[in-house]
Amino acid sequence: MIPISKPFIGEAEKQAVMAVLDSGMLAQGPRTAKFEERFAQVCGVKHAIATSSGTAALHLALLAHGVGPGDEVITTPFTFIASANSILFTRAKPVFVDVDAATFNIDPSLIEAAITPKTKAIMPVHLYGYVCDMNAIQAIADKYGLAIIEDACQAVGATYHDKKAGSFGTGCFSLYATKNVMSGEGGMITTNDDGLAQKCRMLRNHGMQRRYYHDMLGFNFRMTDLCAAIGLVQLDRLDEFTAKRRTNAEYLNTRIESVITPTVKEGYGHVWHQYTIRVDGGRDRDVAMKQLNDAGIGTGIFYPVPAHQQEYMREIVGDVPLKVAEKLAKEVISLPVHPQLNQSDLDMIVAEVNKL
Ligand SMILES: Cc1ncc(COP(=O)(O)O)c(C=O)c1O
């Protein structure tokens, strides 16, 4: 089976972990600091704050922006559930705005209608590694004085008119094992705002600046140096990983004919965390997926149930029809696009998908 994802773990990653073990300093320490410094450089921002996960990064970023009970945060329903859950953790309410079928991302033309006096922030999600239309979103945020918290969990290295994901607002990244750059588990917050960075650092570590003096209620959302050591090595490979993903996606895009393939607009630097096709026209997605799996092609459905239709979320946000997201959730299949695919894998994927 060609796996849908395959973390790259080379000698350098193994040696980096061993060096941390040998050092005896396992918790958040010098490697984490170095990883933060390098991550900030890669994103073109002043600060990066390492966390224990992407979910923790989103949670802290929202809290640092003062999002709390009674507030509303606009986001997309077509995402991993952590985007919306992080809003709920602050006791604010997610307000879901439908997506654009061509990009899978939040449709900026629908955002203004969702703004109320309670709206505090917009959380665009750069799904599959494709940055949202940030000029349009920025204009709305500026007009209404809203914070932007980017869920860039899938989009490390992605660009929009030469600006990096995570540099438009407060960026939140995941370093989960299957991400384009990974540390096993982990996350990162990126910002140019000194005060916000400081707040995130405190919230991450029980509200501490001085040891055992707690200035605010915080969490233990720290990264270990074991994770940071892996992440540092991976970050050095980011350009190489991204180039390979782009070559693979281009190969698939120019040869797959049986289904709707993803498009990339001018000015967008997609990093292809996922390569996602749509099985439309009344065809059964489950049948198509089984056919691919039986032929040895690993697949993923990201995501089969939009956030607003998850049972507990429905109780919070009510019955909101979001037709595009609901349709996409029934049609999408992600195919392997990771850097470890070889030529025969790619040819096999093309051949089997074209049989659908
Ligand atoms: C879009 C999106 N948001 C948030 C997250 C949460 O990240 P983590 O799994 O590191 O908590 C993920 C990770 O899967 C994601 O893909």
The ligand as an SDF file (V2000), in Angstrom:
LIG
                    3D

 16 16  0  0  0  0  0  0  0  0999 V2000
   -6.1650   22.5970   10.2360 C   0  0  0  0  0  0  0  0  0  0  0  0
   -5.6490   22.0840   11.5470 C   0  0  0  0  0  0  0  0  0  0  0  0
   -5.8700   22.7970   12.6420 N   0  0  0  0  0  0  0  0  0  0  0  0
   -5.4090   22.3850   13.8410 C   0  0  0  0  0  0  0  0  0  0  0  0
   -4.6910   21.2260   13.9870 C   0  0  0  0  0  0  0  0  0  0  0  0
   -4.2630   20.7970   15.3450 C   0  0  0  0  0  0  0  0  0  0  0  0
   -2.9200   20.4920   15.4520 O   0  0  0  0  0  0  0  0  0  0  0  0
   -2.3940   19.3860   16.4820 P   0  0  0  0  0  0  0  0  0  0  0  0
   -2.8670   18.0500   15.9900 O   0  0  0  0  0  0  0  0  0  0  0  0
   -0.9190   19.5240   16.4500 O   0  0  0  0  0  0  0  0  0  0  0  0
   -2.9760   19.7180   17.8030 O   0  0  0  0  0  0  0  0  0  0  0  0
   -4.4250   20.4560   12.8590 C   0  0  0  0  0  0  0  0  0  0  0  0
   -3.6350   19.2160   12.9610 C   0  0  0  0  0  0  0  0  0  0  0  0
   -3.9940   18.1660   12.5420 O   0  0  0  0  0  0  0  0  0  0  0  0
   -4.9380   20.8780   11.6010 C   0  0  0  0  0  0  0  0  0  0  0  0
   -4.7210   20.1510   10.4960 O   0  0  0  0  0  0  0  0  0  0  0  0
  1  2  1  0
  2  3  1  0
  2 15  2  0
  3  4  2  0
  4  5  1  0
  5  6  1  0
  5 12  2  0
  6  7  1  0
  7  8  1  0
  8  9  2  0
  8 10  1  0
  8 11  1  0
 12 13  1  0
 12 15  1  0
 13 14  2  0
 15 16  1  0
M  END
$$$$
